[in-house]
Amino acid sequence: MQRYAVGLIGFGLGGAIFHAPMIAAVPGLRLARIASRSAGEEALRPYPGVQRDDTPQAMLDDPSIDLVVVCTPNASHYGLAKAALQAGKHVVVDKPFVLSSAEGDELAALAREKGLKLSVYQNRRWDGDFLTLRSAVASGELGAIHTYRAHFDRYAPQVKVRWKEQAQPGAGVLWDLGSHLIDQALQLFGTPRAVTAHLSLQRDGAQVEDAFELVLDHGATKSILHAGALVRAPGPRYQVHGTLGSFVKSGIDPQEDALKAGVRPGDAGWGHDAPAAYAIITLADGSHRAVETVPGAYESFYQGVHRAIAEDGPVAVPAREAVDVVRVIELALRSHHERRTVDFA
């Protein structure tokens, strides 16, 4: 198997928890350089031989680096991804891709021009609950879907001193958790005809929105997406209703908590859901049953990146799909500020 050297820009929570372990889980990828001023020896211990740099320039100048991963504050994604593509590197960008659809289109065109792979880390396509839901919808058992509700709620009453919660471009829960919820809805039902959004600042001291509700109009299907920071007793994660039945799932995929606890792909129980959290499908005749959750597999993203580079094939999350997510966020912000429904164009 051909191995590719990877440079990771950023080693905060996202880089250390969501990216580095997934890169290390793919035999064909080798984490070679990390650009981070704050990464200490203890954090780098699982990656022997990795070179730490204070800035990204060294990895961009290094001809041995094949793939650059950008996991930095959202406002810096565009500039770093562009620099990496111009340096001849394949690129993965953490979600959200960029802060405007025009920037995304430009990067996609640059990658095509240079014959490079460009992908966005929408890892929650490989949440076990979403994989299970996607299978149920595709099976036709629920009939034609008319209502899709997805929640990403938390109870975090204190505003933290971090860039995601400060008044700056790309901050706020819409760019953060909204990227996941929107991407999942678009994977199921495609781009919407129109977007309606309500954003809120729920917590004392909040500088940017920490809650939202979006309605994506897909025609006969409506996606209602919700996130909140003051939800002490969350309800179902997914409620999906069709002409023949309903799918209801509570709880959240366990991979994030497992990664924070030091569990890695391949370890016992990786990606497996608790039986008490299995989804319930209820059919038109009143019958209902529990549905075992498909194991989650965030490592599948980087396995696909390796395959795309090695075989010169498509990536699992192409830039054009990530641009659609950004476009929905742009329209959601416009909808909220103008207090109206905005057509997708």
C-alpha positions as CSV (number, residue, x, y, z in Angstrom):
1,M,0.0,0.0,0.0
2,Q,1.4,3.4,-1.0
3,R,1.8,5.7,2.0
4,Y,1.3,9.4,1.9
5,A,2.8,12.0,4.3
6,V,0.3,14.3,6.0
7,G,0.8,17.7,7.4
8,L,-1.8,18.9,10.0
9,I,-2.3,22.6,10.6
10,G,-3.8,23.2,14.0
11,F,-3.7,20.9,17.0
12,G,-6.4,22.2,19.3
13,L,-9.5,20.0,20.1
14,G,-10.3,19.4,16.5
15,G,-6.8,18.5,15.4
16,A,-5.9,16.4,18.4
17,I,-9.2,14.6,18.9
18,F,-10.9,14.4,15.5
19,H,-8.1,14.5,12.9
20,A,-4.8,13.1,14.2
21,P,-6.3,9.8,15.5
22,M,-8.2,9.2,12.3
23,I,-5.2,9.9,10.1
24,A,-3.2,7.5,12.3
25,A,-5.9,4.8,11.9
26,V,-5.3,4.6,8.1
27,P,-2.2,2.5,7.2
28,G,-1.7,4.4,4.0
29,L,-1.3,7.8,5.8
30,R,1.5,8.9,8.0
31,L,1.3,12.0,10.1
32,A,4.6,13.7,9.4
33,R,4.3,17.4,10.4
34,I,2.1,19.4,12.8
35,A,1.9,23.2,12.7
36,S,1.0,24.4,16.1
37,R,2.5,26.7,18.6
38,S,0.7,25.1,21.6
39,A,1.1,21.4,21.0
40,G,3.2,20.0,23.8
41,E,5.3,16.8,24.1
42,E,2.6,14.9,25.9
43,A,0.0,15.6,23.2
44,L,2.4,14.5,20.5
45,R,3.5,11.3,22.2
46,P,1.1,9.1,20.3
47,Y,2.8,10.2,17.0
48,P,6.5,9.4,17.3
49,G,8.6,11.0,14.7
50,V,6.2,13.8,13.9
51,Q,7.9,17.2,13.2
52,R,6.3,20.1,15.1
53,D,6.4,23.6,13.4
54,D,5.3,26.9,14.8
55,T,3.9,28.0,11.4
56,P,2.5,26.1,8.4
57,Q,5.2,27.4,5.9
58,A,7.7,24.6,6.6
59,M,5.1,21.9,5.6
60,L,4.0,23.8,2.6
61,D,7.6,24.0,1.4
62,D,8.3,20.4,2.2
63,P,8.1,18.3,-1.1
64,S,7.6,15.1,0.9
65,I,4.2,16.3,2.2
66,D,1.4,15.0,0.0
67,L,-1.7,16.0,2.0
68,V,-2.3,19.1,4.1
69,V,-5.2,19.1,6.7
70,V,-6.5,22.5,7.8
71,C,-8.0,22.5,11.3
72,T,-7.8,26.1,12.4
73,P,-10.3,28.8,13.3
74,N,-12.9,29.1,10.5
75,A,-11.9,32.5,9.2
76,S,-8.5,31.1,8.3
77,H,-9.7,28.1,6.3
78,Y,-9.8,29.8,2.9
79,G,-6.3,31.3,3.0
80,L,-4.6,28.2,4.3
81,A,-6.3,25.9,1.9
82,K,-5.5,28.1,-1.0
83,A,-1.8,28.3,0.0
84,A,-1.7,24.5,0.3
85,L,-3.3,23.9,-3.1
86,Q,-0.9,26.5,-4.6
87,A,2.0,24.5,-3.1
88,G,0.8,21.4,-4.9
89,K,-0.7,19.6,-1.9
90,H,-4.0,17.6,-1.7
91,V,-6.1,19.3,1.0
92,V,-8.7,18.4,3.6
93,V,-10.4,21.3,5.4
94,D,-12.3,20.9,8.6
95,K,-15.9,21.9,8.5
96,P,-17.2,24.5,7.8
97,F,-15.4,24.6,4.5
98,V,-15.0,28.4,4.2
99,L,-17.1,31.4,5.1
100,S,-18.5,32.2,1.7
101,S,-19.7,30.1,-1.2
102,A,-17.6,32.3,-3.5
103,E,-14.5,31.3,-1.6
104,G,-15.5,27.6,-1.8
105,D,-16.1,27.8,-5.6
106,E,-12.7,29.5,-6.0
107,L,-10.9,26.7,-4.1
108,A,-12.8,24.0,-5.9
109,A,-11.8,25.5,-9.3
110,L,-8.1,25.8,-8.1
111,A,-8.1,22.1,-7.1
112,R,-9.5,21.1,-10.5
113,E,-7.0,23.2,-12.3
114,K,-4.1,21.7,-10.4
115,G,-5.4,18.1,-10.5
116,L,-5.5,17.9,-6.7
117,K,-8.0,16.4,-4.2
118,L,-9.9,18.8,-2.1
119,S,-12.3,17.5,0.6
120,V,-14.1,18.7,3.7
121,Y,-14.2,16.8,7.0
122,Q,-17.9,16.3,7.5
123,N,-17.3,13.4,9.8
124,R,-20.8,13.1,11.1
125,R,-21.9,11.5,7.9
126,W,-20.3,8.5,9.7
127,D,-22.2,8.9,12.9
128,G,-23.8,5.5,13.7
129,D,-27.2,7.1,14.2
130,F,-27.1,8.9,10.9
131,L,-25.9,5.8,9.1
132,T,-28.8,3.9,10.6
133,L,-31.3,6.6,9.7
134,R,-29.9,6.8,6.1
135,S,-30.4,3.1,5.7
136,A,-34.0,3.2,7.0
137,V,-34.9,6.1,4.6
138,A,-33.3,4.4,1.6
139,S,-35.1,1.1,2.3
140,G,-38.4,2.7,1.7
141,E,-39.9,1.2,4.8
142,L,-40.9,4.7,6.1
143,G,-42.5,5.6,2.8
144,A,-42.2,9.1,1.4
145,I,-40.6,11.3,4.0
146,H,-42.5,14.5,4.8
147,T,-41.0,15.7,8.0
148,Y,-37.4,15.4,9.2
149,R,-36.4,16.8,12.5
150,A,-32.8,16.7,13.7
151,H,-31.5,18.2,17.0
152,F,-27.9,18.9,18.2
153,D,-28.6,20.2,21.7
154,R,-26.3,20.7,24.6
155,Y,-26.4,22.1,28.1
156,A,-23.5,24.6,28.4
157,P,-24.8,27.5,30.4
158,Q,-21.4,29.3,30.7
159,V,-20.0,31.2,27.7
160,K,-16.4,30.1,27.3
161,V,-13.5,32.3,26.3
162,R,-12.7,30.8,22.9
163,W,-12.9,32.0,19.4
164,K,-16.1,30.0,18.6
165,E,-18.0,32.1,21.1
166,Q,-16.6,35.5,20.4
167,A,-17.9,38.1,18.0
168,Q,-15.8,37.3,14.9
169,P,-16.3,35.9,11.4
170,G,-17.2,32.2,11.4
171,A,-18.1,32.1,15.1
172,G,-21.4,30.9,16.5
173,V,-23.3,27.6,16.6
174,L,-24.7,27.9,13.1
175,W,-21.2,27.6,11.5
176,D,-20.2,25.0,14.1
177,L,-23.0,22.5,14.7
178,G,-25.2,23.8,11.9
179,S,-22.6,22.6,9.4
180,H,-23.2,19.0,10.6
181,L,-27.0,19.2,10.6
182,I,-27.2,20.9,7.3
183,D,-24.8,18.5,5.6
184,Q,-26.8,15.5,6.9
185,A,-30.1,17.0,5.6
186,L,-28.6,17.7,2.2
187,Q,-27.3,14.2,2.0
188,L,-30.8,12.8,2.6
189,F,-32.9,15.2,0.5
190,G,-30.6,17.3,-1.6
191,T,-30.4,21.1,-1.7
192,P,-33.6,22.9,-0.6
193,R,-35.9,25.2,-2.5
194,A,-35.9,27.8,0.3
195,V,-34.4,28.4,3.8
196,T,-36.1,30.0,6.8
197,A,-34.0,30.7,9.9
198,H,-34.3,32.0,13.5
199,L,-31.1,32.6,15.5
200,S,-30.9,33.3,19.2
201,L,-28.5,34.4,21.9
202,Q,-29.8,32.4,24.8
203,R,-27.1,32.6,27.5
204,D,-26.1,35.6,29.6
205,G,-23.0,37.2,28.0
206,A,-23.4,35.4,24.6
207,Q,-21.7,37.4,21.8
208,V,-22.8,35.3,19.0
209,E,-25.8,33.0,18.3
210,D,-25.8,29.9,20.5
211,A,-29.2,28.5,19.3
212,F,-31.0,28.3,16.0
213,E,-33.9,26.7,14.2
214,L,-33.7,26.2,10.4
215,V,-36.5,25.0,8.1
216,L,-35.2,23.7,4.8
217,D,-38.0,23.4,2.2
218,H,-37.3,20.5,-0.1
219,G,-40.8,20.6,-1.6
220,A,-42.9,17.7,-0.2
221,T,-40.3,17.2,2.5
222,K,-39.4,19.7,5.3
223,S,-36.1,19.5,7.3
224,I,-36.3,21.2,10.7
225,L,-32.9,21.6,12.2
226,H,-32.3,22.8,15.8
227,A,-29.4,23.4,18.1
228,G,-29.4,25.0,21.6
229,A,-27.0,25.6,24.4
230,L,-29.5,25.5,27.3
231,V,-31.2,22.1,26.8
232,R,-30.8,20.3,30.0
233,A,-33.1,17.4,29.1
234,P,-32.7,16.8,25.3
235,G,-35.4,15.1,23.4
236,P,-34.9,12.8,20.4
237,R,-31.9,13.4,18.2
238,Y,-33.9,12.4,15.1
239,Q,-37.6,12.3,14.4
240,V,-38.4,11.3,10.9
241,H,-41.9,10.8,9.7
242,G,-43.0,9.2,6.4
243,T,-46.2,8.1,4.8
244,L,-45.7,4.5,6.1
245,G,-43.9,5.0,9.4
246,S,-41.7,6.9,11.8
247,F,-38.1,6.7,12.9
248,V,-37.2,8.1,16.3
249,K,-33.7,8.0,17.8
250,S,-32.4,9.5,21.0
251,G,-28.8,9.9,22.3
252,I,-25.8,10.9,20.3
253,D,-23.1,9.0,18.5
254,P,-20.5,7.8,21.1
255,Q,-17.3,8.4,18.9
256,E,-16.6,11.9,20.2
257,D,-16.7,10.9,23.8
258,A,-14.7,7.8,23.1
259,L,-12.0,9.8,21.3
260,K,-11.8,12.2,24.3
261,A,-11.4,9.2,26.6
262,G,-8.5,7.9,24.5
263,V,-10.4,5.1,22.6
264,R,-9.3,4.7,19.0
265,P,-10.6,3.0,15.9
266,G,-10.0,-0.7,16.2
267,D,-10.4,-0.8,20.0
268,A,-13.1,-2.9,21.5
269,G,-16.5,-1.4,21.2
270,W,-15.4,1.4,18.8
271,G,-18.4,3.1,17.3
272,H,-20.9,0.9,18.9
273,D,-24.1,2.3,20.4
274,A,-25.8,1.3,23.7
275,P,-28.8,-0.9,23.1
276,A,-30.9,1.4,25.2
277,A,-30.3,4.1,22.6
278,Y,-31.4,2.1,19.6
279,A,-33.9,3.8,17.3
280,I,-37.5,2.8,17.2
281,I,-39.3,2.3,14.0
282,T,-43.1,2.5,14.2
283,L,-45.2,1.4,11.1
284,A,-48.6,2.4,9.9
285,D,-50.2,-0.8,11.4
286,G,-48.9,0.3,14.9
287,S,-46.1,-2.3,15.1
288,H,-42.8,-1.1,16.3
289,R,-39.3,-2.4,16.8
290,A,-35.9,-1.4,17.9
291,V,-33.2,-1.0,15.2
292,E,-29.7,-1.8,16.1
293,T,-27.4,1.1,15.4
294,V,-24.9,0.7,12.6
295,P,-21.4,1.2,14.1
296,G,-20.1,4.7,13.6
297,A,-16.8,5.0,11.6
298,Y,-15.2,8.4,11.4
299,E,-12.0,6.7,10.1
300,S,-13.9,6.0,6.9
301,F,-13.4,9.6,5.9
302,Y,-9.6,9.4,5.8
303,Q,-9.7,5.9,4.3
304,G,-11.6,7.5,1.4
305,V,-9.1,10.3,1.1
306,H,-6.3,7.8,0.8
307,R,-8.2,5.8,-1.8
308,A,-9.0,8.9,-3.8
309,I,-5.3,9.9,-3.9
310,A,-4.0,6.4,-4.6
311,E,-6.6,5.6,-7.3
312,D,-7.1,9.2,-8.6
313,G,-10.8,8.8,-7.7
314,P,-13.5,10.9,-6.1
315,V,-13.4,12.0,-2.5
316,A,-16.3,11.1,-0.2
317,V,-17.0,14.7,0.6
318,P,-16.4,16.8,-2.5
319,A,-15.9,20.5,-2.4
320,R,-19.1,21.2,-4.3
321,E,-21.2,19.5,-1.6
322,A,-19.4,21.5,1.1
323,V,-20.1,24.7,-0.8
324,D,-23.9,23.8,-0.7
325,V,-23.7,23.7,3.1
326,V,-22.0,27.1,3.2
327,R,-24.7,28.4,0.8
328,V,-27.4,27.3,3.2
329,I,-25.7,29.0,6.1
330,E,-25.4,32.2,4.0
331,L,-29.1,32.1,3.3
332,A,-29.9,31.3,6.9
333,L,-28.1,34.4,8.1
334,R,-29.9,36.4,5.4
335,S,-33.3,34.9,6.4
336,H,-32.7,35.8,10.1
337,H,-31.6,39.3,9.4
338,E,-34.4,40.0,6.9
339,R,-37.0,38.1,8.8
340,R,-38.2,36.2,5.8
341,T,-37.9,32.9,3.9
342,V,-35.1,33.1,1.2
343,D,-35.0,31.1,-2.0
344,F,-32.0,28.8,-2.6
345,A,-30.3,30.0,-5.7
